[in-house]
Amino acid sequence: MNKKLFWIVALLLLPIGTFAEAQQAGKIPHIGFLDSSTASGMAVLVETFRQELSKLGWIEGKNITIEYRFADQKFERA
């Protein structure tokens, strides 16, 4: 009896788990990049950061979003 109840509950919950997983597939991860220097001063390091992410399978604009913010050496902006 207990085994039968387990399978009934499992079969009822199965579609819920599949539906929840399908919804999360559309989310794109975001990275916030904050630096106190200028964008032009960080260009080489930002490009290296993008290349290393792509080696791991994360392509900016395809499956990840990166938002850049620079304080232009004005610490009050950071």
C-alpha positions in Angstrom: 0.0 0.0 0.0 2.8 2.4 0.9 4.7 1.6 -2.3 1.6 2.2 -4.4 1.0 5.6 -2.7 4.6 6.6 -3.4 4.3 5.9 -7.1 1.0 7.9 -7.3 2.5 10.9 -5.7 5.7 10.6 -7.8 3.7 10.5 -11.0 1.6 13.5 -9.9 4.7 15.6 -9.1 6.7 14.7 -12.2 5.0 17.2 -14.6 5.5 20.0 -12.1 9.3 19.5 -12.0 9.5 19.3 -15.8 7.5 22.5 -16.2 9.6 24.4 -13.6 12.8 23.3 -15.3 11.5 24.4 -18.7 10.8 27.9 -17.4 14.3 28.5 -16.1 16.0 27.6 -19.4 15.2 31.1 -20.8 17.0 33.0 -18.1 20.3 34.6 -19.2 22.9 35.1 -16.4 24.2 38.6 -15.9 27.6 39.8 -14.8 28.2 43.3 -13.4 31.7 44.6 -14.1 32.7 47.7 -12.0 36.1 49.3 -12.1 37.4 52.6 -10.8 39.5 53.3 -13.9 38.5 54.2 -17.5 37.0 52.0 -20.1 39.9 52.6 -22.5 42.4 51.8 -19.8 40.7 48.5 -19.1 40.1 47.5 -22.7 42.8 44.8 -22.8 41.8 43.2 -19.5 38.1 43.3 -20.5 38.9 41.5 -23.7 40.9 38.9 -21.9 38.0 38.4 -19.5 35.7 37.8 -22.4 38.1 35.4 -24.0 38.4 33.4 -20.8 34.7 33.3 -20.4 34.3 32.0 -24.0 36.7 29.2 -23.2 34.3 28.1 -20.5 31.4 28.3 -23.0 30.0 31.7 -22.0 29.6 34.0 -25.0 28.6 37.6 -24.3 25.3 38.4 -26.1 24.5 34.7 -26.7 24.2 33.0 -23.3 25.5 35.7 -20.9 25.1 39.4 -20.5 27.9 41.6 -19.1 27.1 45.1 -17.8 30.1 47.4 -17.7 30.5 50.5 -15.4 33.6 52.6 -15.0 34.2 55.4 -12.5 36.8 57.2 -14.8 39.1 57.5 -11.8 36.5 59.4 -9.8 36.1 57.3 -6.7 32.9 59.1 -5.7 31.3 57.6 -8.9 32.1 54.1 -7.8 
